[in-house]
Amino acid sequence: MTDPTPSYAKGPTDQPLLEQTIGENLHETAERYPDHEALVDVAAGRRWTYREFVRDVQSLATGLDRLGVRAGDRVGVWGPNSWEWVLTQYASAEIGAILVNINPSYRQHEVDFALAQAGISTVISSPAFKTSDYAGMLQAARPNAPELENVVLMGSPEWDALFVAPDTARLARIAAGLHADDAVNIQYTSGTTGRPKGATLSHRNILNNGYFIGELLHYTAEDRIVVVPPLYHCFGMVIGNLAATSHGCTIILSGPGFDPRAALRAVAREKATSLYGVPTMFIAELELPDFADHDLSTLRTGVMAGSPCPMEIMRRVISEMHMSEVAICYGMTETSPVSFQTRSDDSLERRVGTVGRVHPHVEVKIVDPATGETVPRGQAGEFCTRGYSVMKGYWGQEEKTREAIDAEGWLHTGDIAVMDEDGYAQITGRIKDMVIRGGENIYPREVEEFLYTHPDIVDAQVIGVPSEKYGEELMAWIRLRDGAPALTPEAVLEFADGRISRHKIPRYVHVVDEFPMTVTGKVRKVEMREEALKILGLKG
């Protein structure tokens, strides 16, 4: 039953936005909490107080300035999570440069594209990670990157030479010319379809988003956050770093890449109060054979985001990981990223079944994709948002920007959402993921949530595949618990019959050890659909 009230909500505005640059905010925090720990890199065995952190940020900022980096110049950072990455983030902001986050999984043609498209003049990079030879790829990219002048490899003599005595007078003059609305970051979208687009974000965009995330998590300077998601993504550098430094919290990096045991070990050893991850990360942590051996009793909160959270996993995170105040955040790179967040006093039902309520200083509405009209509450439509958090645009792609942001400033997300009578939202899928079977609209998320209730299913992803009879049929990709018996379409039919509508029961079942993923933990359904055609012998 739908509520005639329009699916529109506006966040509270009683607490003003921060009208500061990231540098100004960091210095303010360091003055307030000089001896609190700012950063711990567990793998490197290094830690900084806020006083030490600001000193090193100013040292690196001075070195970059002497290298010729000026306000508005694009500085690329490429590599896994590390203290060097974090210092580069804040040092580039200190001098008004625009940090361009380069995805650690990029291959040659992708990094060639990012370097040229953003006009990057300086890159600070890890020499290599896993199977990626970053140094070699950057050398190969030079002929196609006419604006690239400097490549500095972390850990090299050239990197060490950037740490010079801070020229505080020079930095103060630079800071005086910076504004909160200046661009400070370019983040390329995951590119699960088509060419990546460079979402351009300002100090005001990401500082405020990080700050209000922290406010809703009730962060204080006593909080210690294990940041597991990649720093190159909003989840790491905004929900993680900027939420922390705007509150005097400690950033704890558990390792360069995701390792479930390293994450839990970091929580225990550093007495963390908050843990971050996408659902697949929490699933991996909970599945560890020695999970119970890690003391997680200091945890109280954290963030689960990046993709929808299975209900059963959220329940276990709250009960078994002591994260009684854990929040689900929903957003996208183009919105800095968070638009919706659950609150610590929300009921368990709200926190496992919705993405919460609208963020402060943000407007949201849900519209009919065909007409653009706001739909009544309880009816599905496209989620749109407006406010301080909306990006400045896609770098160098005005047409793409106009496609995403309408004339009234509303950003159209492409996500399907439903808002209830109290303003809580459910994200039920992507417009492009919706399956139309025999004229019936099916949202894969609903079917996936049902499949999670099967005792042998650890994870499930549902896609549409071509059907001559119905146009599309459902196919479920399944991860089974260790030792579980084989799962057939007939067994799924037997389990589902009478519990969900027949047209929502997957016709095909494919059991896998893992799903194709982006580096941020999002499932690549485009790749799954391509593979499904081969598995089933179908034509697209």
PAVO-72041 format. One line per 5 residues: number of its first residue (from 1); for each residue x, y, z of C-alpha. Coordinates in steps of 0.1 Angstrom, whole numbers. Example, Ala and Ser with C-alpha at 12.3 -4.5 7.8 and 13.67 -1.06 7.14 Angstrom:
1> 123/-45/78  137/-11/71
// end
This chain:
1> 0/0/0  14/34/-10  14/65/11  1/96/-8  30/117/8
6> 56/124/-19  89/105/-16  109/136/-7  130/144/24  154/171/35
11> 181/165/61  185/186/93  203/219/90  206/229/126  244/221/126
16> 261/243/101  283/231/72  321/235/77  332/263/55  369/253/56
21> 395/237/34  407/203/44  440/219/55  423/244/78  403/217/94
26> 433/194/99  452/222/116  423/230/139  421/193/149  458/191/156
31> 457/222/177  429/207/198  444/172/201  482/174/194  491/143/214
36> 463/120/202  473/94/176  463/105/141  476/75/120  488/40/126
41> 501/19/97  501/-16/112  520/-33/83  547/-6/83  550/-5/120
46> 546/33/121  524/57/140  519/95/142  503/118/168  484/148/153
51> 513/171/160  537/147/141  512/141/113  507/178/106  545/183/107
56> 550/156/80  520/168/60  536/203/59  570/188/51  557/169/21
61> 535/198/10  566/220/10  585/194/-10  557/192/-36  556/230/-38
66> 593/231/-46  588/204/-71  566/229/-90  531/216/-79  507/246/-78
71> 471/250/-68  448/234/-93  475/210/-107  465/174/-108  486/150/-86
76> 480/113/-91  484/89/-63  486/52/-72  490/23/-48  475/2/-21
81> 467/15/14  497/30/31  509/59/53  524/74/22  490/75/5
86> 474/92/35  502/118/37  499/125/0  462/131/4  466/158/30
91> 498/173/16  482/178/-18  452/195/-2  475/217/18  488/234/-13
96> 455/234/-33  465/206/-57  438/183/-70  445/147/-60  436/121/-86
101> 430/87/-71  442/60/-95  426/26/-90  453/1/-78  439/-26/-102
106> 443/-4/-133  462/-19/-162  481/0/-189  453/13/-211  434/24/-180
111> 462/43/-164  470/58/-198  434/71/-200  434/86/-164  468/103/-168
116> 458/120/-201  421/127/-193  429/144/-160  460/161/-173  481/148/-144
121> 515/165/-140  529/146/-110  523/110/-99  532/96/-65  531/58/-68
126> 540/26/-51  567/9/-72  545/-23/-75  517/-42/-58  508/-79/-63
131> 511/-85/-100  511/-48/-110  544/-31/-120  533/5/-115  568/19/-122
136> 570/1/-155  534/11/-165  541/47/-157  573/47/-178  553/31/-207
141> 526/57/-203  548/88/-207  545/91/-245  507/92/-241  507/116/-211
146> 520/149/-224  514/168/-192  532/143/-170  564/158/-156  572/141/-124
151> 569/104/-113  580/98/-77  580/63/-63  572/58/-27  603/46/-8
156> 627/59/-34  654/86/-28  632/110/-47  603/104/-23  626/109/7
161> 639/141/-8  603/156/-8  603/156/30  620/189/37  618/215/65
166> 583/229/63  581/265/49  552/275/71  552/311/58  549/299/22
171> 522/274/31  502/301/49  503/323/18  491/294/-4  464/286/21
176> 451/322/21  444/318/-16  424/286/-13  386/283/-9  363/256/4
181> 346/253/-31  379/246/-49  383/212/-65  405/190/-44  399/155/-57
186> 391/136/-88  378/100/-84  371/79/-114  340/59/-112  344/21/-110
191> 338/18/-147  318/-15/-145  303/-2/-178  319/21/-203  348/45/-198
196> 354/57/-162  343/93/-155  362/116/-132  339/128/-104  354/162/-94
201> 350/169/-57  357/200/-36  370/206/-1  334/215/9  320/183/-7
206> 342/157/10  352/174/42  316/180/52  305/145/41  333/129/62
211> 324/153/91  287/145/92  293/107/88  314/110/119  288/131/137
216> 261/104/131  285/77/143  291/99/175  328/100/169  351/117/195
221> 388/119/197  388/86/217  376/66/186  400/44/167  390/34/132
226> 403/4/113  401/15/77  400/-17/55  385/-4/22  408/10/-4
231> 419/46/2  416/54/-35  378/50/-30  355/75/-12  350/48/14
236> 386/49/24  396/85/20  363/102/30  343/79/53  376/67/67
241> 402/95/67  382/127/67  356/114/92  386/106/115  407/138/111
246> 376/161/114  370/146/149  405/138/162  401/101/158  428/76/149
251> 431/62/114  444/26/116  454/9/83  453/-29/87  473/-36/56
256> 479/-27/20  451/-49/7  422/-66/23  431/-95/46  403/-106/69
261> 427/-119/96  449/-88/94  418/-66/99  406/-85/130  442/-86/144
266> 444/-48/139  411/-43/158  424/-65/187  459/-51/190  450/-14/185
271> 418/-16/206  397/-2/178  362/11/184  351/12/147  356/-12/118
276> 348/-5/81  341/-27/52  319/-38/23  296/-68/30  319/-92/13
281> 347/-82/37  326/-87/68  315/-121/54  352/-131/50  360/-120/85
286> 330/-139/100  340/-170/81  376/-172/95  381/-205/113  398/-186/142
291> 373/-158/142  365/-164/179  401/-161/189  402/-123/181  392/-100/209
296> 368/-76/193  352/-63/226  364/-27/221  343/-23/189  311/-3/192
301> 304/10/157  316/10/121  303/14/86  291/-12/61  287/3/26
306> 296/-1/-10  268/-25/-18  236/-37/-1  241/-56/31  226/-91/35
311> 203/-91/65  218/-121/81  253/-107/79  243/-74/95  227/-94/124
316> 260/-113/130  281/-82/128  260/-66/156  258/-98/177  292/-115/172
321> 315/-85/164  301/-63/192  293/-35/167  260/-26/183  260/9/167
326> 272/-1/132  258/20/105  248/13/69  258/42/46  245/46/11
331> 259/69/-16  280/71/-46  313/88/-57  294/116/-73  278/126/-39
336> 310/127/-18  298/98/-12  270/95/15  234/105/11  216/81/35
341> 229/67/68  213/46/96  215/61/131  227/43/162  193/45/178
346> 175/30/148  158/-3/155  175/-35/144  148/-39/117  156/-4/104
351> 194/-11/104  191/-44/85  163/-35/62  170/1/51  199/24/44
356> 186/49/70  175/84/66  187/114/46  220/131/56  222/166/71
361> 220/194/45  210/170/17  177/168/-2  165/135/-17  135/124/-38
366> 124/93/-56  110/98/-91  94/79/-119  122/73/-144  99/78/-173
371> 81/110/-162  105/126/-137  75/130/-113  81/124/-76  64/91/-67
376> 43/85/-35  60/69/-5  61/31/-8  65/32/-46  98/23/-63
381> 115/49/-85  149/64/-93  168/80/-64  179/116/-69  198/139/-45
386> 207/176/-43  228/197/-19  264/205/-9  275/169/-15  268/168/-53
391> 301/168/-72  312/198/-92  310/176/-123  328/151/-144  363/163/-152
396> 364/175/-188  331/159/-196  304/186/-196  279/165/-216  282/136/-192
401> 278/160/-163  246/174/-178  233/138/-182  238/132/-145  228/165/-130
406> 196/182/-142  190/219/-145  176/222/-110  208/206/-95  194/171/-89
411> 218/143/-94  201/112/-109  218/81/-95  204/53/-116  195/34/-83
416> 160/21/-76  148/31/-42  116/30/-20  110/55/8  87/46/37
421> 63/68/57  91/77/81  116/87/55  137/55/56  149/42/22
426> 156/9/7  178/6/-23  163/-23/-43  187/-23/-73  200/-5/-103
431> 178/5/-131  201/-13/-155  200/-45/-133  162/-48/-132  150/-79/-149
436> 118/-79/-170  104/-114/-172  72/-118/-192  63/-82/-185  70/-85/-148
441> 96/-62/-132  119/-82/-109  145/-65/-87  174/-90/-81  181/-76/-46
446> 148/-90/-34  156/-125/-47  191/-123/-33  178/-114/2  155/-145/0
451> 183/-168/-11  204/-157/19  178/-174/41  188/-208/27  210/-225/54
456> 237/-236/29  241/-203/10  268/-179/20  263/-153/-7  241/-150/-38
461> 239/-127/-68  210/-127/-92  212/-116/-129  189/-117/-159  197/-138/-189
466> 180/-139/-223  149/-161/-228  130/-166/-260  98/-173/-242  99/-146/-214
471> 124/-121/-227  146/-127/-196  150/-154/-170  167/-153/-136  200/-169/-130
476> 215/-172/-95  252/-173/-88  257/-190/-55  285/-193/-29  279/-223/-7
481> 291/-230/28  321/-254/31  309/-290/31  274/-281/18  258/-305/-7
486> 255/-295/-43  227/-271/-51  206/-276/-82  179/-255/-98  154/-281/-86
491> 166/-278/-50  162/-240/-52  127/-244/-66  118/-268/-38  132/-244/-12
496> 115/-213/-27  81/-228/-38  53/-211/-18  77/-187/-2  83/-162/-31
501> 64/-157/-63  71/-183/-89  83/-158/-115  110/-147/-90  125/-182/-86
506> 157/-185/-105  156/-209/-134  194/-213/-135  218/-219/-107  256/-216/-109
511> 277/-224/-79  311/-205/-77  339/-200/-52  339/-163/-57  322/-136/-78
516> 340/-113/-103  346/-81/-82  359/-46/-86  387/-36/-63  362/-18/-40
521> 343/-50/-34  314/-44/-58  302/-74/-78  307/-70/-115  273/-81/-128
526> 282/-70/-163  310/-96/-163  287/-122/-148  261/-117/-176  288/-121/-202
531> 300/-153/-186  264/-166/-182  258/-165/-219  288/-188/-224  278/-211/-196
536> 242/-215/-208  250/-214/-245  228/-184/-250  230/-154/-273  229/-119/-259
// end
